[in-house]
Amino acid sequence: MDQERMNECGKIIDSLIQENVDEGSYKWLREKVLLAAEEKGSAALQLAFAAIPRKIGRKPVQMNLADEEKISKTCDGLRCRSWSLDMLGRLLLILHLDVSDKSAYVARIELLFRDAEMHELVALYSFLPFFTYPEAWQLRTAEGVRSNIGLVLEAIMYDNPYPSKYLPEAAWNQLVLKAFFTDKDVLRIIGLDQRRNKQLAGILVDYAHERWAAGRSVNPLLWRLVAPFLDEKNFPDIKKLFENGDEREKRAAALACYYSNYKPAKSLLEDAPAVNKSIEENELHWGMI
């Protein structure tokens, strides 16, 4: 994030915290923010980062629509409506760090990651869109995707614009596959449609076959990511679902056909004019799957 946007976010976050804590807690936080901003090392930053939940609490903060929209606009669609006071306090620390020396800045953030307990990891991964030098966090994010901690995965996957904007294709594909594998709400992944790719479609089709072979179901939203890449290899799967799947699978298959350019898929949908019409009139859409 550039300095101008960082300053704008900092003002909003500071105001929200001040409105939701007592004067003593706010004074303590501002002192720690200044100490962390001025130090060359990481001691003050690490101590304050760990202490914030005890000092200002974990109360949920209800943002008004104007503040929420400002943050979303500043941070590429980030949605943080449900963040708590300790999350905002920790973010305020990050937003005031000296970013002039890249290696020192990255080292300080990496120390926080290295020593973090679970809730601190959730905060840090949620803050990815706010970090300066965004390319520096690609490996760290890919490592987080390999985590088996549900809250950490959700911090990376849900309402977070960083992965879709900065992860290389292989790492992005792994994130999406992990979301399906761990039964996450994939519709909360920002950039899901924009970063569809042929390799991901193949990975997801293979995953679906593995699930079916084991007698398990497949999240029908998977076919949303396969739709632009329907071909002679994967179309039989769609045809099977369209003709013999349960209601959600049939709807997903119909939508995949509608958003595909593969002629046999278009023909299959043309043979079901009522379904085709319901999609055209937005009575059937991916949000219903």
Residue pairs with C-beta under 8 A, 6 or more apart in sequence:
1 9
1 74
1 75
1 129
1 130
1 131
1 132
1 134
3 99
5 74
5 75
6 95
6 130
6 132
8 70
8 74
9 71
9 74
9 75
9 95
9 130
10 92
10 95
10 96
12 67
12 70
12 71
13 88
13 91
13 92
13 95
14 92
15 67
16 61
16 63
16 67
16 88
17 26
17 29
17 56
17 85
17 88
17 89
17 92
18 26
20 59
20 61
20 85
21 29
21 56
21 57
21 85
25 55
25 56
25 57
26 56
28 55
28 56
29 52
29 55
29 56
29 89
29 92
32 44
32 47
32 48
32 51
32 52
32 93
33 48
33 92
33 93
33 96
34 96
35 44
35 48
36 44
36 45
36 48
36 93
36 96
36 97
37 96
37 97
37 98
38 98
39 45
40 104
42 107
42 108
42 111
42 112
45 93
45 97
45 108
45 112
46 111
46 112
46 115
48 93
49 90
49 93
49 112
49 120
50 120
52 86
52 89
52 90
52 93
53 86
53 119
55 89
56 85
56 86
56 89
57 84
57 85
57 86
58 84
58 85
58 86
59 84
59 85
60 82
60 83
60 84
60 85
61 83
61 84
61 85
61 88
62 81
63 71
63 80
63 81
68 79
68 80
68 81
71 78
71 80
72 78
72 79
75 129
75 130
75 161
76 129
76 161
76 165
76 190
77 161
77 190
78 129
78 159
78 160
78 161
79 159
80 87
80 126
80 159
83 126
86 119
86 123
87 123
87 126
90 120
90 123
90 127
91 123
91 127
91 130
94 109
94 127
94 130
94 131
95 130
97 105
97 108
98 104
98 105
99 105
99 132
99 133
102 132
102 133
102 136
105 132
105 133
106 133
106 136
109 124
109 131
109 137
110 140
112 120
112 124
113 121
113 124
113 140
116 124
118 149
118 151
118 152
119 151
121 144
121 149
121 152
121 155
122 151
122 152
122 154
122 155
123 155
125 141
125 144
125 152
125 155
125 156
125 160
126 155
126 160
128 134
128 137
128 141
128 156
128 160
128 162
128 163
129 160
129 161
129 162
131 137
134 162
134 165
134 166
135 166
137 162
137 166
138 166
138 167
138 168
138 171
141 156
141 162
141 163
141 166
141 167
141 171
142 167
142 171
142 174
144 152
144 153
144 155
144 156
145 153
145 156
145 171
145 174
145 175
145 178
146 174
146 178
147 153
150 182
153 178
153 179
153 182
153 184
154 184
156 162
156 163
156 175
157 163
157 175
157 178
157 179
157 184
157 188
157 189
158 184
158 185
158 188
158 189
159 188
159 190
160 190
161 190
161 191
163 171
163 172
163 175
163 189
163 190
163 191
164 172
164 189
164 190
164 191
164 192
164 194
164 195
165 191
167 175
169 195
169 197
169 199
169 200
170 199
172 195
172 200
173 197
173 199
173 200
173 203
175 189
176 186
176 189
176 192
176 200
176 204
176 225
177 200
177 203
177 204
177 207
178 184
179 186
179 189
180 186
180 204
180 207
180 219
180 222
181 207
183 219
186 192
186 219
186 221
187 221
187 286
187 287
192 224
192 225
193 224
193 225
196 225
196 228
196 229
198 229
200 225
201 225
201 226
201 228
201 229
201 234
202 229
204 222
204 225
204 226
205 226
205 233
205 234
205 237
207 218
207 222
208 218
208 222
208 237
209 237
211 217
211 218
212 218
220 241
220 245
220 248
220 249
220 251
220 252
220 289
221 252
221 286
221 289
222 252
223 238
223 241
223 252
223 253
223 255
223 256
224 252
224 255
224 256
224 259
224 286
224 289
226 234
226 238
226 256
227 255
227 256
227 257
227 258
227 259
227 260
228 259
228 260
228 261
230 238
230 256
230 257
230 260
230 261
230 262
230 265
231 262
232 264
235 262
235 264
235 265
238 253
238 256
238 257
238 265
238 268
239 253
239 268
241 249
241 250
241 252
241 253
242 250
242 253
242 254
242 257
242 268
245 252
245 253
248 289
251 284
251 288
251 289
252 289
254 269
254 272
254 275
254 276
254 279
254 284
255 279
255 284
255 285
255 286
255 289
256 265
257 265
257 266
257 268
257 269
258 269
258 276
258 279
260 266
269 275
269 276
270 276
275 284
278 284
279 285
